[in-house]
């Protein structure tokens, strides 16, 4: 069928070529005008016939057309980082620890139908035994924290089809980042002022769920309400890796009373192994001139040992937006903490503060260079293990570009 269509198109193109006799028989100016008009008509007729042939062949074969004539958008981001760390019982070390590439692809199938996906791949030298636990060798990890051998990986981070009924009702099927708070929704790493963002989104433990599960899967309904669209809502399903035989769900409501202030409430319910957890979060973001602040708190409640976390991240814009000064106070209590190695999983509950400051340089709106200094302060029973001080300091230099 493809060869038949190609032959028909080629024959049509050949038929469009005017004969020499026809060209010589008329005055040049009239012949050119008539030829241009005839050519346009024939091209339109050929396009119509080709579309009909493709449509008929697809209908006969019962297949969806594999190519789109409509817009396909391609973009993404790249981020690399150099990380140095040291501490009382941590050997000073520095590594070009992370290079991450994200590819975003979106296809406008129809004016109301759209497909979006993101693929993330990276090469990293991960920090092994990040909690500096002297018992980590039992899990196949080094005795103290250190950068390990390179790790390469790739995975689809999101992929969904969206049908737009109206601004108040958009329906998605597939999977994507959960609309939970502020940090969980960041789809591009270059959007974070502080590389990797707060502790609540990348802490380990609890069979893959510490504060909230990061991906919705299945169905997602969202929209904006009100004449000025100051309200928005989300409702979604999810299947966490902590219990893949079950279906959980979540919801979010956000109010934007002004261009300077946004307030949101998020919730999530799902299975974590044999227990049911409920994640409840509140977030607030505001801007006042050059000053801005993001803040968020989340509680994960299951009736047992319950993790919770919060952060406050104020910032100040300098020099017409080219520089941003930021600071952060970030706390995580994770009684379900785990350290995973080649030989198993080591329970590693922690309570930890992160606080520090840094600067972003944005020479262009698509590029961000960061310098950040953070103090990692373990508290309570997790402050020391067998006499080992777990605190350390990190200095981070990173660059990200969106394209």
Legacy VTK file of the C-alpha trace (Angstrom):
# vtk DataFile Version 3.0
C-alpha trace
ASCII
DATASET POLYDATA
POINTS 403 float
0.000 0.000 0.000
2.846 2.396 0.820
4.422 1.727 -2.593
1.054 2.274 -4.325
0.608 5.606 -2.556
4.164 6.651 -3.415
3.634 5.716 -7.086
0.366 7.668 -7.215
2.028 10.727 -5.696
4.971 10.487 -8.093
2.624 10.133 -11.082
0.731 13.189 -9.922
3.912 15.236 -9.658
4.978 14.202 -13.161
1.520 15.109 -14.467
1.935 18.587 -13.009
4.877 19.382 -15.323
3.636 21.552 -18.277
4.475 20.349 -21.817
6.915 22.477 -23.909
4.302 22.907 -26.621
1.817 24.401 -24.194
4.431 26.790 -22.929
5.364 28.033 -26.417
1.787 28.403 -27.625
0.840 31.312 -25.368
2.340 34.688 -24.577
4.855 34.413 -21.731
2.985 36.580 -19.219
-0.409 34.899 -19.754
1.121 31.438 -19.886
2.932 31.966 -16.548
-0.205 33.217 -14.789
-2.358 30.419 -16.164
0.300 27.834 -15.340
0.633 29.035 -11.730
-3.131 28.905 -11.222
-3.372 25.437 -12.752
-0.430 24.222 -10.703
-2.011 25.374 -7.427
-5.311 23.698 -8.324
-3.568 20.443 -9.199
-1.483 20.505 -6.016
-4.599 21.006 -3.909
-6.368 18.221 -5.787
-3.374 15.895 -5.327
-3.210 16.643 -1.564
-6.920 15.919 -1.237
-6.634 12.639 -3.125
-3.582 11.572 -1.099
-5.358 12.325 2.191
-8.365 10.310 1.031
-6.166 7.365 0.029
-4.355 7.352 3.362
-7.619 7.638 5.243
-9.185 4.822 3.259
-6.156 2.572 3.706
-6.141 3.205 7.463
-9.834 2.451 7.718
-9.477 -0.755 5.715
-6.556 -1.947 7.782
-8.124 -0.861 11.084
-4.962 0.975 12.102
-4.168 4.356 13.555
-2.050 6.543 11.293
1.562 6.421 12.489
2.565 9.937 11.414
1.160 13.329 12.309
1.102 16.348 10.049
0.366 18.579 13.021
2.920 20.159 15.324
5.302 17.984 17.301
7.257 19.869 19.978
10.699 18.704 21.092
12.584 20.113 24.078
14.245 19.155 27.307
16.991 20.019 29.755
20.547 19.124 30.705
22.079 19.530 34.150
25.547 18.724 35.442
26.997 19.179 38.911
30.228 19.170 40.902
29.807 18.328 44.586
32.346 18.680 47.397
31.716 17.477 50.950
33.525 17.200 54.257
32.716 16.733 57.936
33.973 15.678 61.388
33.915 11.980 60.469
33.650 12.389 56.712
36.689 12.356 54.481
36.915 15.469 52.273
36.135 14.586 48.659
34.931 16.191 45.454
33.315 14.693 42.360
31.658 15.680 39.088
28.823 13.694 40.527
25.911 14.108 38.131
25.082 14.598 34.444
21.361 14.321 33.667
19.590 14.740 30.331
15.827 15.045 29.979
13.998 14.889 26.647
10.449 16.245 26.396
8.212 15.369 23.468
4.675 16.644 22.873
2.339 16.012 19.947
-0.768 18.071 19.184
-2.998 15.362 17.754
-6.088 17.559 17.646
-7.012 21.000 18.944
-8.327 19.304 22.106
-6.068 16.237 22.217
-2.399 16.205 23.166
0.282 13.683 24.085
3.277 14.540 26.309
6.191 12.451 27.522
9.571 12.866 29.192
12.576 10.549 29.117
15.379 11.054 31.636
18.834 9.532 31.311
21.974 10.217 33.284
25.470 9.280 34.341
26.342 9.761 37.994
28.801 8.893 40.735
26.277 8.364 43.550
27.067 9.087 47.175
27.215 5.675 48.828
26.296 5.269 52.499
24.988 8.828 52.433
23.974 8.576 56.108
27.543 7.664 57.142
26.240 4.621 59.003
29.096 2.395 60.291
26.797 -0.652 59.921
26.387 -0.121 56.166
28.905 -2.857 55.151
26.231 -5.390 56.160
24.239 -4.124 53.156
27.248 -4.212 50.848
28.184 -0.533 51.159
31.433 1.193 52.220
31.981 1.813 55.906
31.716 5.594 55.529
30.095 7.938 53.004
31.952 8.293 49.746
31.312 8.728 46.027
30.960 5.356 44.358
31.557 3.932 40.875
29.615 5.367 37.927
25.983 4.445 37.395
24.103 4.903 34.136
20.340 4.704 33.799
17.355 5.792 31.725
13.632 5.781 32.435
10.418 7.413 31.260
9.517 10.014 33.877
6.064 10.754 32.517
3.842 9.967 29.559
0.178 10.852 29.202
-2.562 11.724 26.746
-4.663 14.773 27.618
-8.112 15.634 26.330
-9.174 19.229 26.922
-12.942 19.442 27.407
-12.631 23.015 28.733
-10.292 25.043 30.988
-12.234 23.646 33.952
-11.978 19.993 32.895
-8.843 18.437 31.416
-8.601 14.652 31.455
-5.289 12.753 31.360
-4.475 9.050 31.095
-0.994 7.640 31.644
1.415 8.691 34.364
3.202 11.835 35.491
4.488 13.903 38.409
1.957 14.166 41.227
0.285 17.554 41.766
1.313 17.528 45.425
2.587 20.786 46.892
5.291 22.776 45.105
8.443 20.645 44.925
6.843 17.400 43.700
5.468 19.224 40.646
8.793 20.502 39.286
9.176 18.752 35.922
12.565 20.241 35.052
15.555 20.022 37.367
16.740 23.446 36.196
13.670 24.993 37.869
15.076 24.372 41.366
17.023 27.215 42.939
18.635 24.638 45.213
19.838 21.646 43.204
17.629 18.588 43.746
15.173 20.595 45.817
14.065 19.825 49.389
14.572 16.592 51.338
10.906 15.589 51.201
11.022 14.631 47.497
14.102 12.395 47.385
14.367 10.790 50.822
14.454 6.993 50.915
12.533 4.511 52.993
9.148 3.031 53.672
9.156 0.680 50.679
9.543 3.598 48.297
7.209 6.026 50.077
8.443 8.452 52.724
6.310 11.596 52.600
4.281 11.117 49.388
4.524 8.965 46.268
5.990 11.055 43.401
4.022 9.724 40.380
0.335 9.522 39.571
-0.667 6.669 37.285
-3.900 5.769 35.579
-6.255 8.771 35.535
-5.832 12.468 36.296
-8.540 15.149 36.133
-7.660 18.816 36.636
-8.855 22.275 35.761
-9.186 25.939 36.676
-12.327 27.466 38.147
-13.816 30.934 38.382
-14.044 33.785 35.916
-10.431 34.783 36.611
-9.311 31.153 37.120
-8.076 31.850 40.619
-8.944 28.328 41.786
-7.562 25.050 40.490
-8.120 21.418 41.408
-6.565 17.982 40.766
-7.827 14.439 41.338
-5.750 11.406 40.356
-5.140 7.700 40.865
-1.809 5.997 41.610
-0.257 2.586 42.170
2.822 2.880 44.421
5.756 0.481 44.194
5.205 -0.165 47.908
2.112 -2.228 47.005
1.651 -2.755 43.240
-1.551 -4.803 43.688
-3.532 -1.786 44.899
-4.864 1.513 43.607
-4.587 4.706 45.624
-5.441 8.302 44.891
-4.825 11.934 45.641
-6.278 15.416 45.344
-5.154 19.024 45.427
-6.872 22.408 45.640
-5.022 25.674 45.063
-6.149 29.248 45.468
-4.352 32.207 43.872
-5.967 35.294 45.396
-3.481 37.596 43.647
-0.473 37.514 41.318
1.743 37.660 44.409
0.262 34.828 46.490
-0.622 31.151 45.995
-1.895 28.740 48.662
-2.462 25.013 48.207
-3.639 21.929 50.100
-2.725 18.411 48.932
-3.631 14.900 50.026
-2.799 11.336 49.038
-3.952 7.903 50.205
-2.326 4.593 49.201
-0.896 1.331 50.478
2.618 1.093 51.886
3.329 -2.653 52.167
0.513 -3.887 54.447
-0.462 -0.486 55.864
-2.454 2.405 54.462
-0.807 5.816 54.618
-2.341 9.257 54.299
-0.169 12.141 53.140
-1.424 15.647 53.925
0.422 18.780 52.835
0.081 22.535 52.748
2.110 25.015 50.703
2.432 28.751 50.325
4.355 30.803 47.768
4.453 34.567 47.500
6.362 37.385 45.853
6.665 40.935 47.107
8.708 42.996 44.687
12.158 41.412 44.504
11.535 39.206 47.529
9.889 35.813 47.279
9.436 32.672 49.355
8.353 29.065 48.854
7.298 27.075 51.915
5.758 23.661 52.361
4.912 21.082 55.036
3.827 17.447 54.646
2.764 14.779 57.132
2.636 11.088 56.298
0.280 9.346 58.728
-0.194 5.579 58.957
-0.825 5.079 62.661
2.714 3.945 63.368
6.021 5.704 62.864
5.060 8.694 60.753
7.509 10.740 58.636
7.032 14.463 58.216
8.973 17.326 56.661
8.921 21.037 56.003
11.056 23.686 54.351
11.207 27.458 53.986
13.116 28.855 51.029
13.239 32.656 50.744
14.907 34.358 47.789
15.823 37.825 46.573
16.275 38.939 42.950
19.227 41.143 42.009
20.351 42.952 38.861
17.181 42.855 36.773
16.613 39.177 37.436
20.029 37.897 36.356
20.999 36.906 39.919
18.932 35.293 42.661
20.092 34.961 46.252
18.453 32.101 48.150
18.548 30.545 51.562
16.878 27.434 52.943
15.803 25.850 56.206
14.738 22.253 55.619
13.789 19.531 58.112
12.964 15.846 57.651
11.958 13.295 60.255
12.083 9.869 58.632
11.678 6.941 61.057
11.240 4.687 57.996
14.662 5.565 56.576
16.612 2.851 54.778
20.076 2.420 53.314
20.107 0.077 50.336
23.159 -1.820 49.141
24.086 -4.762 46.951
23.516 -7.242 49.766
20.280 -5.937 51.195
18.475 -3.120 52.979
19.632 -1.615 56.259
17.043 0.197 58.433
18.372 3.715 58.962
15.896 6.117 60.629
17.025 9.735 60.628
16.022 13.214 61.734
17.960 15.842 59.844
18.195 19.567 59.223
19.542 21.132 56.046
20.235 24.838 56.111
22.357 27.104 54.000
22.399 29.665 51.215
23.514 30.175 47.652
23.247 32.169 44.481
21.801 31.548 41.025
23.029 33.271 37.886
20.593 33.399 34.996
22.411 34.900 31.996
19.384 33.827 29.964
15.914 32.689 30.967
16.761 29.178 29.735
20.035 28.807 31.665
20.790 28.583 35.384
24.182 28.403 37.129
24.121 27.630 40.855
26.473 27.829 43.803
25.165 26.535 47.119
26.533 25.800 50.579
24.517 23.494 52.855
25.009 22.230 56.405
23.598 18.736 57.015
22.788 18.446 60.712
21.556 15.086 62.061
19.640 15.360 65.325
18.240 13.192 68.103
19.130 9.506 68.155
20.405 9.720 64.572
23.058 12.366 65.372
25.714 9.753 66.125
25.962 5.994 65.635
28.568 4.041 67.595
30.371 7.291 68.307
30.434 8.434 64.672
29.315 12.000 63.948
27.041 11.961 60.890
27.041 15.716 60.203
28.724 17.097 57.100
28.944 20.182 54.856
28.406 20.213 51.095
29.429 22.769 48.479
27.552 22.406 45.224
28.302 23.927 41.801
25.851 23.101 39.034
24.650 24.334 35.673
21.414 23.648 33.868
19.989 24.578 30.493
16.490 24.121 29.102
16.004 23.877 25.363
LINES 1 404
403 0 1 2 3 4 5 6 7 8 9 10 11 12 13 14 15 16 17 18 19 20 21 22 23 24 25 26 27 28 29 30 31 32 33 34 35 36 37 38 39 40 41 42 43 44 45 46 47 48 49 50 51 52 53 54 55 56 57 58 59 60 61 62 63 64 65 66 67 68 69 70 71 72 73 74 75 76 77 78 79 80 81 82 83 84 85 86 87 88 89 90 91 92 93 94 95 96 97 98 99 100 101 102 103 104 105 106 107 108 109 110 111 112 113 114 115 116 117 118 119 120 121 122 123 124 125 126 127 128 129 130 131 132 133 134 135 136 137 138 139 140 141 142 143 144 145 146 147 148 149 150 151 152 153 154 155 156 157 158 159 160 161 162 163 164 165 166 167 168 169 170 171 172 173 174 175 176 177 178 179 180 181 182 183 184 185 186 187 188 189 190 191 192 193 194 195 196 197 198 199 200 201 202 203 204 205 206 207 208 209 210 211 212 213 214 215 216 217 218 219 220 221 222 223 224 225 226 227 228 229 230 231 232 233 234 235 236 237 238 239 240 241 242 243 244 245 246 247 248 249 250 251 252 253 254 255 256 257 258 259 260 261 262 263 264 265 266 267 268 269 270 271 272 273 274 275 276 277 278 279 280 281 282 283 284 285 286 287 288 289 290 291 292 293 294 295 296 297 298 299 300 301 302 303 304 305 306 307 308 309 310 311 312 313 314 315 316 317 318 319 320 321 322 323 324 325 326 327 328 329 330 331 332 333 334 335 336 337 338 339 340 341 342 343 344 345 346 347 348 349 350 351 352 353 354 355 356 357 358 359 360 361 362 363 364 365 366 367 368 369 370 371 372 373 374 375 376 377 378 379 380 381 382 383 384 385 386 387 388 389 390 391 392 393 394 395 396 397 398 399 400 401 402
